[in-house]
Amino acid sequence: MGAAASSVSGSPPPRTATFTLDGVGKVYPGVVAVSDVTLSGYPGEVLAICGANGAGKSTLTKLLAGQERPTSGRVIVAGYDGEITTPSAALDAGVLLMHQEPVIVDTFSVQENVWLTGLSAAGRRRPWQLVGGRDRADRTRAALGVVGMREVDLGMPAGRLGPGPRQMVALSRSQVNEHRVLLLDETTASTTEEHFKDVEALVRKEREAGATVVFVSHRMPEVFALADRIAVMRNGSLVDVVDTADTTPEEIMTLMIGEAVMALEPPEPVAGADVPTLLEVRDVSSGSASGISFSVREGEIVGVYGLVGSGRSSLARSISGHQRRDTGTVRVRGHEVNPHSPRAALRQGIAYLSEDRRREGFVKDFDNATNLTLSTLGAFSTGGVMHTRRERR
């Protein structure tokens, strides 16, 4: 009778979850990072996790990946009887985490980095030695091809790669490590639109293979391009889980911040001959940038767009004293400048924010206060001696 009723109703059989977070919480001293979250992911599904900074998104993925132990609740992965309390346990259960900042060993080759995740499982042997000869190179090339990097030199030190390609090498590990759950924690933060196409292809391949993909991102277009469902976090709590087809970016943003999002009027464009030119670049060539000319007026924002290798970074670095300029002139308020160092560029009113924040944007061993004043040490020192009270103030 039960079978007949099921046939009449036409309801599909219940799905078996690949993983379940059962009342999971995480408390640090004085901070509740995650509070009583119950959430499941299913085979062949892309589950997005959205939330503002500090909402608990990354902590949630770290709990699922065994990088943090839950203060309360359980992390359950189907088919695995043990507790997910260590990264190795998560890997054994088939959970693979890709970080926002790619884990890359600069002195290892590209090929060695592709096989890096298997290092602990390989014992004393390096994981890339477990697969030999042409088969090793073919498998590496196939893995990199999934993320658009088939033509990269496998023997090149990974330290020579830019931020986007570094992330792509890290993502290629998903093709040489068995898994059922793939966690992408803000992995598109350092990639270009060009590389997002490769991430999109990877996610669709994972979905077709029956894996569960957890996609953590702030970028609404990416979320709506990839996700089947969206879980929204706010202040460590799970606010709602909605089907992507049944919601809008505006509704998700409202759930994230707890109030309706008001549309902002776009700024008026800078126009008129009376607006002075602030920056003038004429026929600048440097690195892969060749013969670039443009000007920027006061109060104006000019975007520079291009694919990887088109010369965007070379242009910016040549203007800001990070890279030698081969040809051309740069004028600031009508005066020609040719800074030979970032410090000289700062003195001439030109600041530069690197695309590679981790390696060039700050010193990780310094505290926040020291990092904030790194570019203006002269204002807080006399004869090389720092006035720390003035710096703190």
C-alpha positions in Angstrom: 0.0 0.0 0.0 2.9 2.3 0.9 4.4 1.7 -2.6 1.1 2.5 -4.3 0.7 5.7 -2.4 4.2 6.8 -3.3 3.5 6.0 -7.0 0.3 8.0 -6.9 1.8 11.0 -5.3 4.7 11.0 -7.7 7.1 12.4 -5.0 10.8 11.6 -5.6 12.6 9.3 -3.1 14.5 11.2 -0.4 18.0 12.1 -1.2 20.9 10.9 0.9 23.1 13.8 2.1 26.8 13.7 1.3 27.5 15.7 4.5 25.5 17.1 7.4 26.5 19.8 9.9 24.4 18.8 12.9 23.9 21.7 15.3 27.5 22.8 14.8 28.9 25.6 16.8 32.4 27.2 17.2 33.4 29.5 20.0 36.7 31.3 20.3 37.6 33.3 23.5 35.1 36.1 23.5 33.8 35.4 20.0 31.0 33.1 18.8 32.1 32.4 15.3 29.4 29.8 14.4 26.2 29.2 16.4 24.0 26.0 16.1 24.2 25.5 12.3 22.4 22.6 10.8 23.0 22.2 7.0 23.3 19.4 4.5 24.9 19.0 1.0 23.8 16.5 -1.6 25.4 14.7 -4.5 25.6 16.6 -7.8 24.8 19.9 -6.0 26.5 23.2 -5.8 25.7 24.8 -2.4 26.7 28.4 -2.1 27.4 29.9 1.3 27.1 33.7 1.5 27.5 36.3 4.2 29.2 39.5 5.1 32.7 39.6 6.5 32.7 37.9 9.9 29.5 36.0 9.2 31.1 32.6 9.8 31.4 31.3 6.3 35.1 30.4 6.4 34.8 29.0 9.9 32.0 26.7 8.7 34.1 25.4 5.8 37.1 24.8 8.2 34.9 22.8 10.5 33.7 20.6 7.6 37.4 20.3 6.4 38.6 19.3 9.9 40.8 22.3 10.3 38.8 23.4 13.3 37.1 21.3 16.0 33.5 22.1 16.7 32.7 23.4 20.2 29.3 21.8 19.9 27.4 19.6 17.4 28.8 17.1 14.9 30.2 17.0 11.3 28.9 13.9 9.5 30.1 12.7 6.2 28.2 9.8 4.6 30.1 6.5 4.6 32.7 7.7 7.1 32.4 6.4 10.7 35.0 8.5 12.4 34.9 12.1 13.6 35.9 14.9 11.3 38.2 16.7 13.7 41.5 16.8 11.7 42.4 17.7 8.1 43.6 14.1 7.5 40.3 12.7 8.7 38.4 15.0 6.3 40.6 13.9 3.4 40.0 10.2 4.4 36.3 11.0 4.3 36.6 12.6 0.9 36.4 16.3 1.8 38.8 18.5 -0.1 39.3 22.2 0.8 40.6 24.9 -1.5 41.6 28.0 0.4 41.1 31.7 -0.5 44.9 32.1 -0.4 46.2 29.2 -2.5 48.6 26.8 -0.7 51.6 26.9 -3.0 55.3 26.0 -2.3 57.2 28.6 -4.4 60.4 26.5 -4.7 58.5 23.4 -5.9 57.7 23.1 -9.6 54.2 23.5 -11.0 53.9 19.7 -11.4 55.0 19.1 -7.8 52.5 21.6 -6.5 49.7 19.8 -8.4 50.4 16.7 -6.3 51.0 18.5 -3.0 47.9 17.4 -1.2 49.0 13.8 -1.2 52.2 14.6 0.6 51.1 13.3 4.0 49.5 10.2 2.6 52.7 9.3 0.7 54.8 8.7 3.9 58.4 9.4 3.3 58.0 9.4 -0.5 57.0 12.5 -2.3 53.5 12.1 -3.8 54.8 13.0 -7.3 57.2 10.1 -7.2 54.3 7.6 -6.7 53.3 8.2 -10.4 56.2 7.9 -12.7 57.4 9.0 -16.1 55.1 10.0 -19.0 52.0 8.9 -17.1 52.8 11.4 -14.3 53.2 14.3 -16.8 50.1 13.3 -18.8 48.0 13.2 -15.6 49.4 16.5 -14.4 48.7 18.1 -17.8 45.2 16.7 -17.9 44.5 18.1 -14.4 45.8 21.6 -15.3 43.9 21.5 -18.5 40.6 21.4 -16.6 41.4 24.8 -15.1 42.7 26.3 -18.4 46.5 25.9 -17.8 47.4 23.0 -20.0 50.2 24.9 -21.7 52.0 25.9 -18.5 55.6 24.7 -18.1 55.4 21.8 -15.6 59.0 22.2 -14.5 58.7 26.0 -13.8 59.0 27.1 -10.1 55.5 27.9 -8.9 56.9 31.1 -7.4 57.0 32.7 -10.8 53.2 32.4 -11.3 50.9 35.4 -10.7 47.9 35.3 -8.2 45.4 33.9 -10.7 47.5 31.1 -12.1 48.6 30.1 -8.6 45.0 29.7 -7.6 44.4 27.6 -10.8 47.3 25.3 -9.9 45.8 24.8 -6.4 42.4 24.0 -7.9 43.8 21.5 -10.3 44.6 19.3 -7.3 40.9 18.4 -7.3 41.6 16.3 -10.4 44.3 14.1 -8.7 42.8 13.6 -5.3 39.7 11.5 -4.7 36.9 13.3 -3.0 33.1 13.6 -2.7 32.9 17.1 -1.3 34.9 20.0 -2.8 35.0 23.2 -0.6 35.8 26.4 -2.5 36.4 29.1 0.1 36.6 32.4 -1.7 38.8 30.8 -4.3 37.8 33.3 -7.0 38.8 36.3 -4.9 42.2 36.6 -6.6 41.1 35.5 -10.1 40.1 37.4 -13.2 36.9 37.0 -15.2 38.9 34.9 -17.6 39.9 32.5 -14.8 36.4 32.4 -13.5 35.3 30.7 -16.7 37.8 27.9 -15.8 36.4 27.7 -12.3 32.9 27.5 -13.7 34.0 24.6 -16.0 35.6 22.8 -13.0 32.5 23.2 -10.9 30.2 21.9 -13.6 32.6 18.9 -14.1 32.4 18.2 -10.4 28.7 18.4 -10.4 28.4 16.0 -13.3 30.6 13.5 -11.5 28.2 13.5 -8.5 30.4 15.5 -6.1 29.0 18.1 -3.7 30.5 21.5 -4.3 30.4 24.1 -1.5 31.0 27.5 -3.0 31.8 30.4 -0.6 31.8 33.8 -2.3 30.8 37.5 -1.9 30.3 37.8 -5.6 26.6 37.6 -6.5 27.0 37.1 -10.2 29.3 34.1 -9.6 26.9 32.6 -6.9 23.9 32.9 -9.3 25.9 31.4 -12.2 26.9 28.3 -10.2 24.8 27.5 -7.2 21.7 25.3 -7.0 21.0 26.5 -3.4 22.2 29.4 -1.3 22.8 29.2 2.4 23.0 32.7 4.0 25.0 33.3 7.2 24.8 36.4 9.5 26.6 36.9 12.7 27.6 33.2 12.9 24.0 31.9 12.4 22.4 30.3 9.4 19.6 32.7 8.4 18.0 30.8 5.5 18.7 28.3 2.7 16.9 29.1 -0.6 16.8 27.7 -4.1 18.7 29.9 -6.4 15.9 29.8 -9.0 13.5 31.2 -6.4 15.5 34.3 -5.2 17.4 37.3 -6.4 20.7 38.9 -5.6 18.9 41.8 -3.8 17.0 39.3 -1.6 20.3 37.5 -0.7 22.0 40.8 0.1 19.1 41.7 2.3 19.3 38.4 4.2 23.1 38.9 4.6 22.9 42.4 6.2 19.5 42.1 7.9 17.9 45.1 6.1 16.7 46.0 2.7 19.4 47.1 0.2 18.9 50.5 -1.2 20.1 51.1 -4.8 22.7 53.9 -5.0 22.6 56.5 -7.7 25.6 56.2 -10.0 28.0 59.2 -9.7 27.8 61.9 -12.3 30.5 61.5 -15.0 33.4 63.9 -14.9 32.9 66.2 -17.9 33.9 69.6 -19.2 37.1 71.1 -20.4 37.5 73.0 -17.1 38.3 69.8 -15.2 42.1 69.6 -15.0 44.0 66.5 -16.1 45.6 64.8 -13.2 47.5 62.0 -14.8 48.7 61.8 -18.4 50.3 58.6 -19.9 51.8 58.8 -23.3 53.2 55.9 -25.4 54.4 53.9 -22.3 56.0 50.5 -23.0 57.1 48.2 -20.2 57.1 44.4 -20.0 54.0 43.1 -21.9 52.5 46.6 -22.1 53.3 48.4 -25.4 52.6 51.9 -26.5 49.9 52.7 -24.0 48.4 56.2 -23.8 45.5 57.6 -21.8 44.7 60.5 -19.4 42.7 60.8 -16.2 41.0 63.9 -14.9 40.6 65.0 -11.4 37.8 63.1 -9.7 37.6 60.5 -12.4 37.9 56.7 -12.2 39.4 55.0 -15.3 39.3 51.2 -15.6 42.1 49.2 -17.2 40.9 45.9 -18.5 42.5 43.0 -20.3 43.2 39.2 -20.2 46.1 37.6 -18.4 49.4 38.7 -20.1 47.8 41.7 -21.8 50.0 44.2 -19.9 47.6 45.5 -17.2 50.0 44.9 -14.3 53.1 45.9 -16.3 51.5 49.2 -17.0 50.5 49.9 -13.4 53.9 48.8 -12.1 55.8 51.0 -14.6 53.8 54.1 -13.6 54.4 53.4 -9.9 58.1 52.8 -9.9 57.9 49.0 -9.4 59.1 48.2 -13.0 61.4 49.9 -15.5 59.7 51.9 -18.2 61.2 51.2 -21.7 59.5 54.1 -23.5 57.0 56.9 -23.0 56.3 59.6 -20.5 54.1 60.0 -17.4 52.9 63.4 -16.2 51.2 64.3 -12.9 49.5 67.7 -12.9 51.5 68.6 -16.0 54.9 67.7 -14.6 56.8 64.8 -16.0 57.7 62.1 -13.5 59.9 59.0 -13.8 60.1 57.3 -10.5 62.7 54.6 -10.2 61.3 53.1 -7.0 58.0 52.8 -5.2 59.3 55.3 -2.6 60.0 57.9 -5.2 56.6 57.3 -6.8 54.9 58.0 -3.4 56.8 61.3 -3.0 55.4 62.2 -6.4 51.8 61.4 -5.3 51.5 58.0 -7.0 50.3 55.0 -4.8 50.1 51.4 -5.9 48.0 48.5 -4.5 49.4 45.2 -5.6 47.2 42.4 -7.1 49.2 40.0 -5.0 48.3 41.2 -1.6 49.8 38.3 0.4 53.3 38.5 -1.1 53.5 42.2 -1.8 50.8 43.9 0.2 51.8 43.4 3.8 54.3 41.8 6.1 52.5 38.9 7.8 54.8 38.8 10.8 54.0 42.5 11.6 50.9 43.6 13.5 48.2 45.6 11.9 49.4 48.9 13.3 52.9 48.4 11.9 51.5 47.3 8.5 49.4 50.4 8.3 52.4 52.7 8.6 54.9 50.8 6.4 54.6 53.2 3.5 55.0 56.3 5.6 57.8 55.4 8.1 59.5 58.7 7.5 56.6 60.5 9.2 57.2 58.6 12.4 60.9 58.4 12.7 64.0 60.6 13.2 67.4 59.4 12.1 66.1 55.9 11.7 64.6 55.7 15.2 60.8 55.1 15.3 58.5 57.3 17.5 56.1 54.5 18.4 53.8 56.7 20.4 53.4 59.0 17.4 52.9 56.0 15.2 50.2 54.5 17.4 48.4 57.8 17.7 
